């Protein structure tokens, strides 16, 4: 077994996937599950879970599998990480415990692997974890693709405005002074704006840098998470999409945990620690207390605006018929589809809006600069 190469054995995955259906109990997350101390990047995690699943499917024992994964690593920190996990497993620790003690994985991954080990579904859990990180990477790329073009156009617009106000407008202003004539209101406004802009550019840049540094240093503070999330949720289109992203994470997490026979109160406690989005995490902390007092889940969730009425109604029905895992699974799939639609919609809408915005800004400045020349030409004739 020591001579097995992971890349050669990957074909086993295709055969096993086509030969068996995935158990409904292990329908896993498609979005992020941890924001606390996630020091190992998603690509490495996806590769690890995928390789481990493939090797298990090929009949390789866990010790040999971890040895092969360790040998595949080219960077020293990665070799040390997988080596330490392998050592703990050899010493008798479970895979979930070894991964948890490394400090590189989320609590959710730890508990999910632990559930897989206890229920005998470890291979399926590994497969779902690999799918989760693959979906997470794909989602990030999708969002980046949707927003990158508008952001580039926006930066180009500010660059063009900066150049025109800093260099082009002052040139026209010097020419207009020689005319010794009254200028149109729009032209006066652009010239005055250029003068103010030129005088305060260093201050504006300094304030911008200070704001960025402040936001970065305070990003984990409670006040920043609270007001930052409030600002994001109020953004047109983007706020609604972000809401659906976190609702999808919540539903998918609850689906897996409840399907795995995790008690409701424990599932909510775990999800509240995984999702570091203030409106969700803070509400779930209180929901947990409400359930301990005997309140229904849907009643407690209904107190918070982030959980829409349709979702509350479905959860109410699910509690009455004891089908919470099924409803959470269906809600997760629906939110996932809506996220894809929202992402493509934002991309298609923002692109023309940004182009029009850039064109209008440049057009206004050019018209303001050439308007006095047109008037001068008309007076000469």
N, C-alpha and C positions, 0 to 999 in steps of 0.2 A: 504493500500500500504506500510505502514511503516514496515511491517513484511516481505516484499519480500527479498529473498536472491539472490544476483547476480548470484552465481554459479548455483542455481536451474533454473534460467530463461534463461541461455545461450542456451538452446535447441531451443529457439525461432529463433535464428539467422539462424540455419540450415534450418528451415522451410521457413523463409522469403527469404533466398538466392535461394532456389530451386523454389520458387513460382514466382519470378520476375527477369527480366534481369536488369543488372546495366546500367544506362544511359551512352551513349558514352561521354556526356559532362563532366563526372566526372571520367574519367580514370586517376588514380592518380599516383604519383611518386612511384618508387620502390627503390629509393636510397636516400641518404642523401640530405637534403634541407637547413640545417642550421649548421653553425659552430661558430656563435657568441653568447656567453652567454648561451649555452645550458646546463642549470644546472639540468634539470630533465632528468633522464636516459631514454633510448628508451623503455625499458621494461615497465616502469611505464606509459609512454605515450600510448603505444600500448594497455595496459590494460584499461586505462581510456577511450580512444576512443571506444574500443570494448564494454566495459560495458555500456557506454552511448548510443551507437547505439542499443544494445540489449534491454535496458530498454525503449527507445523510441519506438522500434518495439512492445513492450508489452503493449504500451499505458500508460506508466508511465510519469507523467509531469516532467518538468526539475527540479523543486525544490525537489521533492521526489527522483529523480534519483541522484542528487548531494548529498542529505542526505545519501542515501544508499552507495554511493561511499566513502563518508567521514567515515561512520561507518566501512567500510571494511579495512581501513588503520590501521596498527599496529604501525607505527612509528609516533612520535609526529610532526616532520616537515611536513610529508605528510598530516596528519590530519589538520594541520594549513593551508596548501596550499589549499586543497579542501574546507576547511571551509571558507576561505576568498573569494574564487571564488563563493561559494554558497551564501554568505552574499551579495556580489555585485549584483548577479543575482536577489536575493529577493528584493534588493533596487531599482531594475528597470533597471539595466545594461543588455546589451545583453551578451550572452555567449562568443562571440568573444572578446568583450571589457573587460570582467572580466578576461579572460585568458591572454589577452595582458597586462593588468595592473599588473598581478602577476609577470611579469618579468622572467618567467620560460619557456616561449614558444617562438618560432621563429616568425618573421614577416610573414613568409609564412603561418604558421598555422593560424595566426590571420586573414590575408586577405582571406584565403581559407574558414575559418568558416564564415567570414562576407559575402562572396559570397553565401555560402550555406543558410545563414539566409535570405538574400535578394531575392534569387531565389526560396526559398521553398524547397531546396534540402539538408537541414542540415543533415538528417539521412544518405543520400548517401555519403555526405562529411565525416561524422564521420566514416562510414564504410571504405572509401578509405584511410583515415588517419590511421586507425588501420591496414589496409593491407600494407600501406607504411612502417610503423614502423616494422611490422612483416617481411617484405621483407628486410628491412635494417639490422635487426638483423641476418637474415639468410645469407645475403651477407657477413657480417662481419665474421660469423662463417665459411663460405665457403673459404674466403680469408685466415683466420687463419689456417684452416685445410690444405690449399694448401701450405702454407709457413712454418708451424710449424716444419714438419719433416725435410726439408732441413736446417732450422736454428738450429735444435737440432744436426744434423749431423755436421754442420759447427762448432758449439761450441765444440762438442766432438773432432773434428779435432784439433782445437786450444788448447784444453786441453791436448790432446795426445802429440802435438808438444811441448807444454810448459813443460810437464813432461819429455819428452825425452831430450830436449835441456838443461833443468835445472839439471837433475839428472843422466840420463842414459849416455849421451855423455861424461860428465866429468869423469865418472867411466872408460869408455873405453880409454879416453885420458890419464889417469894415467897409465893404462896398457901399452899403446903404448910407453910412455916415457921410459919404462924399456927395450923395444926392441932395442932402439937406432938405428933405421933404418928409411929410407926415406918412408914417407906415400904417398899413392895415392892422387891426386889432389882433388877428391871428399871428401875424408876423412878430408883433411886439411881444406877445405871450411866449412864442417859441424862443425868441432872443433872450428874454428875461429868464426863461427856464434853463437855457444853455448856460447863462452866467451863474445862476444858482448851482447848477449841476457841476460846473467846473470848479467852483469854490469849495463844494462840500463832498466831492468824490472821495478824498481820503477818509473823511469822517464816516461816510456811508459804508465804505469797505471795512473800516475798523469795527463799526457797529455790527455789520453782517458777520464778521469773523467771531466777534464776542458772543453773538446770539447762537451761532453754530456750536461754539465750545461749551456754552452754558447748557444747551439742549443735550449735547453728548454726555456731559458730566452728570446731568440730573436725570438721565433717561430711565433710571431704575427707582427713582424716588416716587413716593406715593402721590404727591401733588402733581408731578409731571405726568404720571400714568393716567391720573384722573382727568386733568384738563386737556392733556394731549389727545386722549381718546374722545373726549367731548368735541374737540375741534375736528378730528377726523370724521366722526359720524355726521357732522353737519356739512361736510363737503358734498356738493352735488355729484350724483352718480357714484363717486368713489366711496362715500360713506355707506351707501346701501350695499355695495359690493363687499366692503370690509365686514359689515354686519353679517352678511350671509356666509362669509368665510369662517367666522368664528362660531356661528350657529351650526355650520356643517361639522366643524371639529367637535363641538359639544355633542351633537347627535351621534356621530360616528363613535366617539369614545364611550358614550352611554350604551350604545348598541353592543359593542364588544364586551364590556364589563358585565352588563346584565345578562347577556347570552351565556357568559361564562359562570353564571350563578353567583356573581358578586352581589352582596347585599346593597340595596339602593343607597343607603346612607354612606357606605364605604365608596361606592362608585362616584357619588357626587363629591365627596371629600377629595378623592384622587383627581378628578377632572378639574376641580377648582384650583389645585396646585399645578396642574399641567398648563392650563390656558392663562397666560400672563397678559390678558386683556382686561382692563379694569372693570368695565361694565359686566362682564361675564364672571370673572373670578370673585369680585366683591359680592355679586348677587348670590352666587352659589354658596358662599360662606354663610349667608343668612338663611338660604333655602335649607341648608343642612340642619340648622338650628330649628327651623320651623317643622321639619319632618320629625325630628326628635321629640317635638311637643305634640305630635300626632296629626299635623296638618298634611293635606294631600300635596303631591308634587305640583300638579297643575295649578292649584290655588296659590301656592307660594311663588311659582314662576310668573303668574299673571300680574304680580305687583310691579314687575319691571318691564319697561317699554321695549327693551331690546328683544324680548321674546314676543313674536307677533301672535295675534289672536288665533290664526289658523293653527299654528303650532300648539298653542295652549289647548285648543279644542280637541286636537288629535291625541294629545297626551292624556287628557281627561278620559276619552273613550278607551285608550290603551290601559289606563289604570283600572277602569271598571271591568275590562275583560281579561286583565292580567297578560297583556301582550305588549308591554313597554319596549322590549327588545326589537320586535317587528316594526313598530311604529317609528322608533328612532332610526332603524335601518332605512326605512322608506324615506323619511325626512332627510336623511343624510344624502341619499342618492339624488333627491330632488334639488337640494341646495347645491350639490356639486354641478348639476346641469345648469342651474341658474347662474352660478359663478362663471362658467364657461361662456354663457350667453352675454353676461354683463361685461366681461373682459373684452370680447370681440366688439360689443356695442360701443364701449368707451373708446376703443382704438379707432373705430370708424368715424366716430363723432368728433373726437378731439383733433384729428389730423386736419380736416378742412377748417375747423374753427381757428386753430393756431396759424394756418396759412393766411386766412382772412385777417386775423389780428395783426400779423406782421406786415401784411400789405397795407392795411389802413394806417398804421403808425408811420411807416415810411412815406406814404402818400401825403399825410397831413403835414409832415415836416417839409417835404418838397414843395407842396402847394404854398405853404407859408413863406418859403424862401423865394419862390418865383413870382408870387403875386405882385410884389412891388415892381418887378421888372416888366410885367405885363402892363401895369398901369403906366409906367414910365414910357413904354413904347407907344401906348395909346395916346398919351398926351403929346408926344412928339409929332404924331400924325395929325 
